[in-house]
Amino acid sequence: MSQTYELGKKGEQLAAEFLRKQGYRIEAERWKMRHLELDLIAIDPTSGEIVFIEVKTRKSAAYGTPEQAVDYKKMMNMVYAADAYIKKFRVDRDWRFDIISIIDNGQQTPHIEHFKEAFYPPLG
């Protein structure tokens, strides 16, 4: 497997662990339906919302922060995937989109940031 794939997988595991410590219940990891994918799906313990989470992991911020890599195309893919999940499982609760940004150089404790309500579904 590529180093990028392994770093991303490790980042998703770190993010899930981080969320569990915050009291979130992880509903799914790496949920896929055809070409659609969501990194993490969780339930917020405070609001009860279902949270669709994109995890971005980098070794450094030299070329921009991980959250900056979530562009319009990625947002739209998340929106389509979340819609498919909601319909498939007949989800009847509020929802939101979050981003978890991780910088993990492999030598220090990874830096994790959680951006709640990172974006709203783009119109058009």
C-alpha positions as CSV (number, residue, x, y, z in Angstrom):
1,M,0.0,0.0,0.0
2,S,1.2,3.5,-0.7
3,Q,2.4,5.8,2.1
4,T,-0.4,8.3,1.4
5,Y,-3.0,5.6,1.8
6,E,-1.4,4.4,5.1
7,L,-1.2,7.9,6.4
8,G,-4.9,8.5,5.5
9,K,-6.0,5.2,7.1
10,K,-4.0,6.1,10.3
11,G,-5.6,9.5,10.3
12,E,-9.1,8.1,10.1
13,Q,-8.3,5.8,13.1
14,L,-6.9,8.7,15.1
15,A,-10.0,10.8,14.3
16,A,-12.4,8.0,15.3
17,E,-10.5,7.6,18.6
18,F,-10.5,11.4,19.1
19,L,-14.3,11.5,18.6
20,R,-14.9,8.6,20.9
21,K,-13.1,10.4,23.7
22,Q,-15.4,13.3,23.1
23,G,-18.4,11.0,23.6
24,Y,-19.3,10.6,19.9
25,R,-20.8,7.2,18.8
26,I,-19.2,6.1,15.6
27,E,-21.8,4.7,13.3
28,A,-19.6,3.9,10.3
29,E,-16.0,4.1,9.2
30,R,-15.1,4.3,5.5
31,W,-18.7,3.9,4.5
32,K,-19.0,3.2,0.7
33,M,-21.9,3.0,-1.8
34,R,-20.8,2.5,-5.3
35,H,-18.3,5.4,-6.0
36,L,-19.5,7.4,-3.0
37,E,-17.5,7.4,0.3
38,L,-17.6,9.0,3.7
39,D,-14.7,8.7,6.1
40,L,-16.6,8.7,9.3
41,I,-20.2,8.9,10.3
42,A,-20.9,9.7,14.0
43,I,-23.6,10.8,16.4
44,D,-22.9,14.0,18.3
45,P,-23.5,13.3,22.0
46,T,-24.7,16.9,22.7
47,S,-27.0,17.7,19.8
48,G,-27.9,14.2,18.7
49,E,-27.0,15.2,15.1
50,I,-25.6,12.7,12.7
51,V,-22.3,14.0,11.6
52,F,-20.6,13.2,8.2
53,I,-16.9,13.7,8.7
54,E,-14.1,14.2,6.2
55,V,-10.7,13.4,7.7
56,K,-7.6,14.9,6.1
57,T,-4.2,14.0,7.3
58,R,-0.8,15.5,6.2
59,K,2.7,15.1,7.4
60,S,3.1,18.9,7.6
61,A,1.3,22.1,6.7
62,A,4.1,23.1,4.3
63,Y,1.7,23.0,1.3
64,G,-1.4,24.2,3.2
65,T,-3.4,22.8,6.1
66,P,-5.2,19.5,5.7
67,E,-8.7,21.2,5.9
68,Q,-7.8,23.4,2.9
69,A,-7.7,20.2,0.8
70,V,-11.5,19.9,1.1
71,D,-12.5,21.6,-2.1
72,Y,-15.9,22.1,-3.8
73,K,-15.6,18.8,-5.6
74,K,-15.0,16.9,-2.3
75,M,-17.8,18.8,-0.6
76,M,-20.2,17.8,-3.3
77,N,-19.1,14.1,-3.1
78,M,-19.7,14.2,0.6
79,V,-23.2,15.8,0.1
80,Y,-24.1,13.0,-2.5
81,A,-22.8,10.3,-0.2
82,A,-24.6,11.7,2.9
83,D,-27.8,11.9,0.9
84,A,-27.4,8.2,-0.2
85,Y,-26.7,7.2,3.5
86,I,-29.7,9.2,4.8
87,K,-32.0,7.6,2.2
88,K,-30.6,4.0,2.6
89,F,-30.9,4.0,6.4
90,R,-34.0,6.3,6.6
91,V,-32.2,8.7,8.9
92,D,-34.6,10.9,10.7
93,R,-32.4,13.4,12.6
94,D,-30.6,16.6,12.0
95,W,-27.2,16.3,10.3
96,R,-24.1,18.3,9.6
97,F,-20.7,18.2,7.8
98,D,-17.5,18.3,9.8
99,I,-13.8,18.2,8.9
100,I,-11.1,16.7,11.1
101,S,-7.6,18.0,10.2
102,I,-4.6,16.0,11.4
103,I,-0.9,16.8,11.0
104,D,1.1,13.8,11.9
105,N,4.8,13.9,11.2
106,G,5.4,10.6,12.9
107,Q,7.7,12.0,15.5
108,Q,5.4,14.1,17.8
109,T,1.9,13.7,19.0
110,P,-0.4,14.3,16.1
111,H,-2.1,17.7,16.0
112,I,-5.9,17.2,15.6
113,E,-8.4,19.9,14.9
114,H,-12.2,19.4,14.7
115,F,-14.1,21.8,12.5
116,K,-17.8,21.5,13.4
117,E,-20.2,22.6,10.7
118,A,-17.3,23.0,8.4
119,F,-19.6,23.7,5.4
120,Y,-23.2,23.6,4.3
121,P,-24.3,21.8,1.2
122,P,-23.4,24.1,-1.8
123,L,-26.3,25.3,-3.8
124,G,-26.2,24.6,-7.5
